[in-house]
Amino acid sequence: IAIWLADIDWRGGGVSETLWTNIMLVVALGLSIVLSLKFCDVSIPLVVTWAILAIYVHSKDADNGIATVALIAGLAGLGWSICLALWPRSHTGSTTAKPA
């Protein structure tokens, strides 16, 4: 998709690069949370949180709003990961039967 968008010289559909970045940060965090629930895996949001916090570190000196959203998303991802790690596995919504 990215190659095709570059080929047609797409410029964001009237949405600024900063807004697109912020949208994608939130989407990435949301997907990691959904996948962590589905697969009961704390490593998924941790990897995404690591990447989001790296974006924060890279953009913290720029005054473009990306750093703020990245920091909030990173802290939310870290909090979610801690909660998921501490949450008993039986409360994750798994519908698989446990052997007796």
A tleap script that builds the chain and sets N, CA, C and O, in Angstrom:
source leaprc.protein.ff14SB
mol = sequence {
  NILE ALA ILE TRP LEU ALA ASP ILE ASP TRP
  ARG GLY GLY GLY VAL SER GLU THR LEU TRP
  THR ASN ILE MET LEU VAL VAL ALA LEU GLY
  LEU SER ILE VAL LEU SER LEU LYS PHE CYS
  ASP VAL SER ILE PRO LEU VAL VAL THR TRP
  ALA ILE LEU ALA ILE TYR VAL HIE SER LYS
  ASP ALA ASP ASN GLY ILE ALA THR VAL ALA
  LEU ILE ALA GLY LEU ALA GLY LEU GLY TRP
  SER ILE CYS LEU ALA LEU TRP PRO ARG SER
  HIE THR GLY SER THR THR ALA LYS PRO CALA
}
set mol.1.N position { 0.830 -1.187 0.000 }
set mol.1.CA position { 0.000 0.000 0.000 }
set mol.1.C position { 0.874 1.249 0.000 }
set mol.1.O position { 0.604 2.203 -0.730 }
set mol.2.N position { 1.918 1.239 0.820 }
set mol.2.CA position { 2.796 2.410 0.902 }
set mol.2.C position { 3.459 2.699 -0.431 }
set mol.2.O position { 3.602 3.861 -0.811 }
set mol.3.N position { 3.867 1.658 -1.151 }
set mol.3.CA position { 4.499 1.852 -2.458 }
set mol.3.C position { 3.505 2.475 -3.429 }
set mol.3.O position { 3.850 3.390 -4.177 }
set mol.4.N position { 2.275 1.981 -3.417 }
set mol.4.CA position { 1.249 2.523 -4.308 }
set mol.4.C position { 0.966 3.979 -3.974 }
set mol.4.O position { 0.858 4.809 -4.877 }
set mol.5.N position { 0.841 4.306 -2.675 }
set mol.5.CA position { 0.584 5.691 -2.283 }
set mol.5.C position { 1.727 6.611 -2.703 }
set mol.5.O position { 1.487 7.739 -3.134 }
set mol.6.N position { 2.960 6.142 -2.583 }
set mol.6.CA position { 4.102 6.941 -3.034 }
set mol.6.C position { 4.086 7.088 -4.552 }
set mol.6.O position { 4.427 8.144 -5.085 }
set mol.7.N position { 3.689 6.030 -5.238 }
set mol.7.CA position { 3.645 6.052 -6.702 }
set mol.7.C position { 2.629 7.060 -7.226 }
set mol.7.O position { 2.876 7.717 -8.238 }
set mol.8.N position { 1.486 7.191 -6.548 }
set mol.8.CA position { 0.472 8.146 -7.005 }
set mol.8.C position { 0.694 9.530 -6.397 }
set mol.8.O position { -0.112 10.439 -6.594 }
set mol.9.N position { 1.796 9.682 -5.656 }
set mol.9.CA position { 2.178 10.961 -5.057 }
set mol.9.C position { 1.108 11.474 -4.102 }
set mol.9.O position { 0.745 12.650 -4.122 }
set mol.10.N position { 0.613 10.568 -3.266 }
set mol.10.CA position { -0.407 10.911 -2.274 }
set mol.10.C position { 0.215 11.733 -1.160 }
set mol.10.O position { 1.295 11.396 -0.675 }
set mol.11.N position { -0.434 12.789 -0.753 }
set mol.11.CA position { 0.119 13.711 0.246 }
set mol.11.C position { -0.669 13.742 1.552 }
set mol.11.O position { -0.607 14.738 2.273 }
set mol.12.N position { -1.393 12.699 1.871 }
set mol.12.CA position { -2.058 12.619 3.161 }
set mol.12.C position { -3.525 12.969 3.140 }
set mol.12.O position { -4.159 13.006 4.195 }
set mol.13.N position { -4.073 13.223 1.999 }
set mol.13.CA position { -5.501 13.497 1.904 }
set mol.13.C position { -5.945 14.734 2.664 }
set mol.13.O position { -7.067 14.784 3.168 }
set mol.14.N position { -5.075 15.734 2.750 }
set mol.14.CA position { -5.427 16.961 3.440 }
set mol.14.C position { -5.167 16.929 4.942 }
set mol.14.O position { -5.425 17.910 5.639 }
set mol.15.N position { -4.659 15.808 5.440 }
set mol.15.CA position { -4.349 15.680 6.866 }
set mol.15.C position { -2.843 15.865 7.035 }
set mol.15.O position { -2.056 15.326 6.256 }
set mol.16.N position { -2.451 16.615 8.036 }
set mol.16.CA position { -1.032 16.900 8.235 }
set mol.16.C position { -0.261 15.647 8.639 }
set mol.16.O position { -0.831 14.689 9.161 }
set mol.17.N position { 1.053 15.675 8.386 }
set mol.17.CA position { 1.910 14.553 8.758 }
set mol.17.C position { 1.875 14.312 10.270 }
set mol.17.O position { 1.905 13.168 10.722 }
set mol.18.N position { 1.812 15.381 11.033 }
set mol.18.CA position { 1.766 15.256 12.482 }
set mol.18.C position { 0.502 14.531 12.925 }
set mol.18.O position { 0.561 13.637 13.770 }
set mol.19.N position { -0.625 14.906 12.367 }
set mol.19.CA position { -1.881 14.252 12.732 }
set mol.19.C position { -1.873 12.782 12.317 }
set mol.19.O position { -2.324 11.926 13.077 }
set mol.20.N position { -1.364 12.478 11.121 }
set mol.20.CA position { -1.276 11.086 10.686 }
set mol.20.C position { -0.400 10.283 11.637 }
set mol.20.O position { -0.734 9.150 11.987 }
set mol.21.N position { 0.716 10.864 12.056 }
set mol.21.CA position { 1.606 10.174 12.984 }
set mol.21.C position { 0.888 9.886 14.300 }
set mol.21.O position { 0.971 8.779 14.831 }
set mol.22.N position { 0.186 10.887 14.820 }
set mol.22.CA position { -0.539 10.706 16.073 }
set mol.22.C position { -1.640 9.651 15.942 }
set mol.22.O position { -1.847 8.850 16.853 }
set mol.23.N position { -2.333 9.654 14.826 }
set mol.23.CA position { -3.368 8.642 14.581 }
set mol.23.C position { -2.751 7.251 14.563 }
set mol.23.O position { -3.291 6.322 15.165 }
set mol.24.N position { -1.623 7.104 13.878 }
set mol.24.CA position { -0.977 5.795 13.777 }
set mol.24.C position { -0.407 5.325 15.120 }
set mol.24.O position { -0.380 4.125 15.390 }
set mol.25.N position { 0.047 6.258 15.962 }
set mol.25.CA position { 0.506 5.884 17.299 }
set mol.25.C position { -0.649 5.281 18.105 }
set mol.25.O position { -0.487 4.252 18.761 }
set mol.26.N position { -1.796 5.923 18.048 }
set mol.26.CA position { -2.965 5.435 18.786 }
set mol.26.C position { -3.458 4.118 18.196 }
set mol.26.O position { -3.828 3.213 18.944 }
set mol.27.N position { -3.471 3.995 16.887 }
set mol.27.CA position { -3.898 2.747 16.240 }
set mol.27.C position { -2.952 1.607 16.623 }
set mol.27.O position { -3.408 0.505 16.929 }
set mol.28.N position { -1.647 1.858 16.608 }
set mol.28.CA position { -0.677 0.822 16.977 }
set mol.28.C position { -0.889 0.358 18.410 }
set mol.28.O position { -0.866 -0.840 18.692 }
set mol.29.N position { -1.095 1.305 19.309 }
set mol.29.CA position { -1.336 0.941 20.703 }
set mol.29.C position { -2.639 0.147 20.831 }
set mol.29.O position { -2.687 -0.862 21.535 }
set mol.30.N position { -3.684 0.599 20.156 }
set mol.30.CA position { -4.969 -0.104 20.203 }
set mol.30.C position { -4.861 -1.531 19.675 }
set mol.30.O position { -5.395 -2.461 20.280 }
set mol.31.N position { -4.177 -1.705 18.556 }
set mol.31.CA position { -4.003 -3.050 18.010 }
set mol.31.C position { -3.204 -3.943 18.957 }
set mol.31.O position { -3.505 -5.127 19.104 }
set mol.32.N position { -2.191 -3.372 19.591 }
set mol.32.CA position { -1.387 -4.182 20.515 }
set mol.32.C position { -2.223 -4.624 21.717 }
set mol.32.O position { -2.056 -5.737 22.216 }
set mol.33.N position { -3.109 -3.762 22.173 }
set mol.33.CA position { -3.979 -4.123 23.302 }
set mol.33.C position { -4.950 -5.227 22.891 }
set mol.33.O position { -5.141 -6.195 23.627 }
set mol.34.N position { -5.554 -5.084 21.735 }
set mol.34.CA position { -6.494 -6.108 21.252 }
set mol.34.C position { -5.781 -7.442 21.065 }
set mol.34.O position { -6.297 -8.481 21.476 }
set mol.35.N position { -4.604 -7.425 20.449 }
set mol.35.CA position { -3.865 -8.668 20.227 }
set mol.35.C position { -3.379 -9.282 21.535 }
set mol.35.O position { -3.337 -10.505 21.669 }
set mol.36.N position { -3.013 -8.442 22.498 }
set mol.36.CA position { -2.565 -8.983 23.783 }
set mol.36.C position { -3.708 -9.679 24.510 }
set mol.36.O position { -3.492 -10.667 25.212 }
set mol.37.N position { -4.920 -9.169 24.343 }
set mol.37.CA position { -6.079 -9.833 24.928 }
set mol.37.C position { -6.398 -11.133 24.205 }
set mol.37.O position { -6.702 -12.150 24.829 }
set mol.38.N position { -6.325 -11.084 22.898 }
set mol.38.CA position { -6.652 -12.271 22.105 }
set mol.38.C position { -5.684 -13.415 22.374 }
set mol.38.O position { -6.098 -14.565 22.519 }
set mol.39.N position { -4.384 -13.092 22.441 }
set mol.39.CA position { -3.377 -14.133 22.594 }
set mol.39.C position { -2.835 -14.252 24.022 }
set mol.39.O position { -1.956 -15.072 24.289 }
set mol.40.N position { -3.353 -13.443 24.924 }
set mol.40.CA position { -2.946 -13.493 26.330 }
set mol.40.C position { -1.422 -13.377 26.449 }
set mol.40.O position { -0.777 -14.174 27.130 }
set mol.41.N position { -0.862 -12.367 25.771 }
set mol.41.CA position { 0.586 -12.233 25.661 }
set mol.41.C position { 1.006 -10.810 26.003 }
set mol.41.O position { 0.655 -9.865 25.297 }
set mol.42.N position { 1.747 -10.664 27.072 }
set mol.42.CA position { 2.178 -9.341 27.521 }
set mol.42.C position { 3.285 -8.772 26.634 }
set mol.42.O position { 3.512 -7.562 26.642 }
set mol.43.N position { 3.975 -9.614 25.873 }
set mol.43.CA position { 5.088 -9.116 25.063 }
set mol.43.C position { 4.625 -8.251 23.893 }
set mol.43.O position { 5.378 -7.393 23.435 }
set mol.44.N position { 3.421 -8.454 23.408 }
set mol.44.CA position { 2.929 -7.679 22.262 }
set mol.44.C position { 2.858 -6.189 22.598 }
set mol.44.O position { 3.449 -5.387 21.875 }
set mol.45.N position { 2.163 -5.785 23.658 }
set mol.45.CA position { 2.137 -4.350 23.949 }
set mol.45.C position { 3.487 -3.809 24.418 }
set mol.45.O position { 3.755 -2.618 24.261 }
set mol.46.N position { 4.336 -4.655 24.988 }
set mol.46.CA position { 5.658 -4.182 25.395 }
set mol.46.C position { 6.515 -3.793 24.192 }
set mol.46.O position { 7.214 -2.781 24.230 }
set mol.47.N position { 6.464 -4.585 23.138 }
set mol.47.CA position { 7.240 -4.272 21.928 }
set mol.47.C position { 6.724 -2.980 21.293 }
set mol.47.O position { 7.512 -2.126 20.888 }
set mol.48.N position { 5.416 -2.844 21.210 }
set mol.48.CA position { 4.830 -1.637 20.627 }
set mol.48.C position { 5.130 -0.425 21.505 }
set mol.48.O position { 5.430 0.654 20.995 }
set mol.49.N position { 5.049 -0.600 22.819 }
set mol.49.CA position { 5.359 0.493 23.745 }
set mol.49.C position { 6.808 0.924 23.597 }
set mol.49.O position { 7.102 2.119 23.621 }
set mol.50.N position { 7.705 -0.021 23.446 }
set mol.50.CA position { 9.124 0.286 23.239 }
set mol.50.C position { 9.297 1.154 21.987 }
set mol.50.O position { 10.025 2.146 22.013 }
set mol.51.N position { 8.635 0.783 20.908 }
set mol.51.CA position { 8.727 1.557 19.671 }
set mol.51.C position { 8.119 2.951 19.839 }
set mol.51.O position { 8.680 3.939 19.365 }
set mol.52.N position { 6.982 3.024 20.509 }
set mol.52.CA position { 6.326 4.317 20.717 }
set mol.52.C position { 7.194 5.228 21.581 }
set mol.52.O position { 7.304 6.422 21.302 }
set mol.53.N position { 7.806 4.682 22.620 }
set mol.53.CA position { 8.682 5.497 23.465 }
set mol.53.C position { 9.945 5.917 22.718 }
set mol.53.O position { 10.498 6.981 22.995 }
set mol.54.N position { 10.407 5.099 21.777 }
set mol.54.CA position { 11.536 5.502 20.927 }
set mol.54.C position { 11.138 6.684 20.042 }
set mol.54.O position { 11.949 7.578 19.801 }
set mol.55.N position { 9.911 6.693 19.565 }
set mol.55.CA position { 9.408 7.832 18.790 }
set mol.55.C position { 9.361 9.071 19.676 }
set mol.55.O position { 9.693 10.171 19.234 }
set mol.56.N position { 8.948 8.890 20.927 }
set mol.56.CA position { 8.943 10.019 21.862 }
set mol.56.C position { 10.352 10.588 22.044 }
set mol.56.O position { 10.549 11.801 21.958 }
set mol.57.N position { 11.320 9.724 22.291 }
set mol.57.CA position { 12.698 10.181 22.508 }
set mol.57.C position { 13.211 10.914 21.274 }
set mol.57.O position { 13.902 11.925 21.392 }
set mol.58.N position { 12.878 10.414 20.108 }
set mol.58.CA position { 13.344 11.042 18.871 }
set mol.58.C position { 12.696 12.404 18.626 }
set mol.58.O position { 13.327 13.302 18.069 }
set mol.59.N position { 11.450 12.556 19.040 }
set mol.59.CA position { 10.715 13.776 18.697 }
set mol.59.C position { 10.492 14.720 19.870 }
set mol.59.O position { 9.777 15.712 19.724 }
set mol.60.N position { 11.083 14.441 21.031 }
set mol.60.CA position { 10.792 15.258 22.215 }
set mol.60.C position { 11.300 16.692 22.106 }
set mol.60.O position { 10.770 17.580 22.773 }
set mol.61.N position { 12.311 16.935 21.284 }
set mol.61.CA position { 12.837 18.296 21.140 }
set mol.61.C position { 12.083 19.111 20.091 }
set mol.61.O position { 12.187 20.337 20.063 }
set mol.62.N position { 11.337 18.444 19.242 }
set mol.62.CA position { 10.553 19.145 18.223 }
set mol.62.C position { 9.236 19.602 18.842 }
set mol.62.O position { 8.672 18.925 19.701 }
set mol.63.N position { 8.765 20.732 18.405 }
set mol.63.CA position { 7.504 21.267 18.938 }
set mol.63.C position { 6.380 21.003 17.939 }
set mol.63.O position { 5.840 21.925 17.327 }
set mol.64.N position { 6.038 19.705 17.789 }
set mol.64.CA position { 5.035 19.365 16.783 }
set mol.64.C position { 3.880 18.526 17.313 }
set mol.64.O position { 3.002 18.140 16.541 }
set mol.65.N position { 3.858 18.237 18.598 }
set mol.65.CA position { 2.751 17.487 19.171 }
set mol.65.C position { 2.913 15.990 19.138 }
set mol.65.O position { 2.167 15.277 19.809 }
set mol.66.N position { 3.863 15.493 18.379 }
set mol.66.CA position { 4.061 14.044 18.298 }
set mol.66.C position { 4.590 13.509 19.622 }
set mol.66.O position { 4.164 12.449 20.080 }
set mol.67.N position { 5.520 14.240 20.238 }
set mol.67.CA position { 6.136 13.771 21.473 }
set mol.67.C position { 5.100 13.598 22.576 }
set mol.67.O position { 5.159 12.627 23.330 }
set mol.68.N position { 4.164 14.514 22.678 }
set mol.68.CA position { 3.147 14.430 23.730 }
set mol.68.C position { 2.280 13.186 23.560 }
set mol.68.O position { 2.046 12.448 24.517 }
set mol.69.N position { 1.810 12.961 22.351 }
set mol.69.CA position { 0.965 11.792 22.089 }
set mol.69.C position { 1.777 10.509 22.274 }
set mol.69.O position { 1.274 9.530 22.826 }
set mol.70.N position { 3.026 10.510 21.818 }
set mol.70.CA position { 3.869 9.325 21.975 }
set mol.70.C position { 4.125 9.022 23.448 }
set mol.70.O position { 4.108 7.859 23.851 }
set mol.71.N position { 4.361 10.051 24.250 }
set mol.71.CA position { 4.595 9.830 25.674 }
set mol.71.C position { 3.341 9.272 26.352 }
set mol.71.O position { 3.422 8.322 27.131 }
set mol.72.N position { 2.200 9.858 26.056 }
set mol.72.CA position { 0.946 9.379 26.657 }
set mol.72.C position { 0.652 7.943 26.212 }
set mol.72.O position { 0.297 7.096 27.031 }
set mol.73.N position { 0.800 7.678 24.920 }
set mol.73.CA position { 0.557 6.325 24.410 }
set mol.73.C position { 1.561 5.336 24.989 }
set mol.73.O position { 1.200 4.208 25.323 }
set mol.74.N position { 2.813 5.751 25.110 }
set mol.74.CA position { 3.832 4.874 25.678 }
set mol.74.C position { 3.561 4.539 27.126 }
set mol.74.O position { 3.693 3.385 27.535 }
set mol.75.N position { 3.183 5.535 27.905 }
set mol.75.CA position { 2.862 5.284 29.313 }
set mol.75.C position { 1.606 4.430 29.449 }
set mol.75.O position { 1.524 3.573 30.329 }
set mol.76.N position { 0.631 4.666 28.577 }
set mol.76.CA position { -0.583 3.836 28.599 }
set mol.76.C position { -0.244 2.393 28.240 }
set mol.76.O position { -0.759 1.461 28.858 }
set mol.77.N position { 0.606 2.209 27.259 }
set mol.77.CA position { 1.023 0.856 26.882 }
set mol.77.C position { 1.798 0.168 27.986 }
set mol.77.O position { 1.624 -1.029 28.218 }
set mol.78.N position { 2.649 0.912 28.667 }
set mol.78.CA position { 3.400 0.352 29.780 }
set mol.78.C position { 2.460 -0.034 30.920 }
set mol.78.O position { 2.598 -1.102 31.516 }
set mol.79.N position { 1.508 0.843 31.214 }
set mol.79.CA position { 0.521 0.538 32.247 }
set mol.79.C position { -0.300 -0.681 31.894 }
set mol.79.O position { -0.547 -1.538 32.744 }
set mol.80.N position { -0.726 -0.765 30.642 }
set mol.80.CA position { -1.497 -1.921 30.199 }
set mol.80.C position { -0.677 -3.195 30.336 }
set mol.80.O position { -1.192 -4.221 30.782 }
set mol.81.N position { 0.595 -3.139 29.956 }
set mol.81.CA position { 1.454 -4.317 30.031 }
set mol.81.C position { 1.613 -4.790 31.476 }
set mol.81.O position { 1.590 -5.990 31.752 }
set mol.82.N position { 1.774 -3.844 32.387 }
set mol.82.CA position { 1.902 -4.204 33.802 }
set mol.82.C position { 0.603 -4.840 34.305 }
set mol.82.O position { 0.628 -5.861 34.991 }
set mol.83.N position { -0.524 -4.227 33.957 }
set mol.83.CA position { -1.820 -4.794 34.368 }
set mol.83.C position { -2.014 -6.194 33.795 }
set mol.83.O position { -2.473 -7.097 34.494 }
set mol.84.N position { -1.666 -6.370 32.536 }
set mol.84.CA position { -1.837 -7.674 31.904 }
set mol.84.C position { -0.924 -8.713 32.538 }
set mol.84.O position { -1.310 -9.873 32.686 }
set mol.85.N position { 0.283 -8.305 32.912 }
set mol.85.CA position { 1.211 -9.246 33.546 }
set mol.85.C position { 0.725 -9.663 34.930 }
set mol.85.O position { 0.949 -10.797 35.353 }
set mol.86.N position { 0.063 -8.752 35.633 }
set mol.86.CA position { -0.406 -9.049 36.982 }
set mol.86.C position { -1.791 -9.692 37.016 }
set mol.86.O position { -2.167 -10.314 38.010 }
set mol.87.N position { -2.545 -9.540 35.931 }
set mol.87.CA position { -3.904 -10.049 35.854 }
set mol.87.C position { -3.890 -11.571 35.723 }
set mol.87.O position { -3.198 -12.102 34.854 }
set mol.88.N position { -4.634 -12.277 36.560 }
set mol.88.CA position { -4.666 -13.744 36.435 }
set mol.88.C position { -5.158 -14.154 35.052 }
set mol.88.O position { -6.080 -13.547 34.507 }
set mol.89.N position { -4.553 -15.162 34.504 }
set mol.89.CA position { -4.872 -15.606 33.141 }
set mol.89.C position { -6.327 -16.007 32.969 }
set mol.89.O position { -6.854 -15.926 31.860 }
set mol.90.N position { -6.982 -16.429 34.019 }
set mol.90.CA position { -8.367 -16.879 33.899 }
set mol.90.C position { -9.333 -15.737 33.636 }
set mol.90.O position { -10.480 -15.988 33.265 }
set mol.91.N position { -8.909 -14.487 33.816 }
set mol.91.CA position { -9.785 -13.340 33.600 }
set mol.91.C position { -9.587 -12.669 32.245 }
set mol.91.O position { -10.100 -11.571 32.029 }
set mol.92.N position { -8.878 -13.284 31.351 }
set mol.92.CA position { -8.576 -12.649 30.073 }
set mol.92.C position { -9.630 -12.890 29.018 }
set mol.92.O position { -9.479 -12.444 27.880 }
set mol.93.N position { -10.700 -13.590 29.372 }
set mol.93.CA position { -11.774 -13.783 28.417 }
set mol.93.C position { -11.586 -15.012 27.547 }
set mol.93.O position { -12.337 -15.205 26.592 }
set mol.94.N position { -10.622 -15.830 27.846 }
set mol.94.CA position { -10.384 -17.028 27.064 }
set mol.94.C position { -11.567 -17.973 27.220 }
set mol.94.O position { -12.062 -18.195 28.325 }
set mol.95.N position { -12.009 -18.520 26.105 }
set mol.95.CA position { -13.152 -19.439 26.135 }
set mol.95.C position { -12.712 -20.895 26.021 }
set mol.95.O position { -13.547 -21.790 25.884 }
set mol.96.N position { -11.420 -21.130 26.075 }
set mol.96.CA position { -10.957 -22.510 25.962 }
set mol.96.C position { -11.203 -23.233 27.273 }
set mol.96.O position { -11.019 -22.672 28.353 }
set mol.97.N position { -11.620 -24.477 27.164 }
set mol.97.CA position { -11.905 -25.291 28.360 }
set mol.97.C position { -10.604 -25.734 28.986 }
set mol.97.O position { -9.636 -26.042 28.289 }
set mol.98.N position { -10.586 -25.763 30.309 }
set mol.98.CA position { -9.405 -26.214 31.028 }
set mol.98.C position { -9.592 -27.676 31.394 }
set mol.98.O position { -10.691 -28.093 31.759 }
set mol.99.N position { -8.508 -28.469 31.297 }
set mol.99.CA position { -8.642 -29.886 31.648 }
set mol.99.C position { -8.957 -30.046 33.132 }
set mol.99.O position { -8.484 -29.281 33.973 }
set mol.100.N position { -9.767 -31.056 33.431 }
set mol.100.CA position { -10.175 -31.307 34.816 }
set mol.100.C position { -9.116 -32.057 35.584 }
set mol.100.O position { -9.300 -32.350 36.765 }
savepdb mol mol.pdb
quit
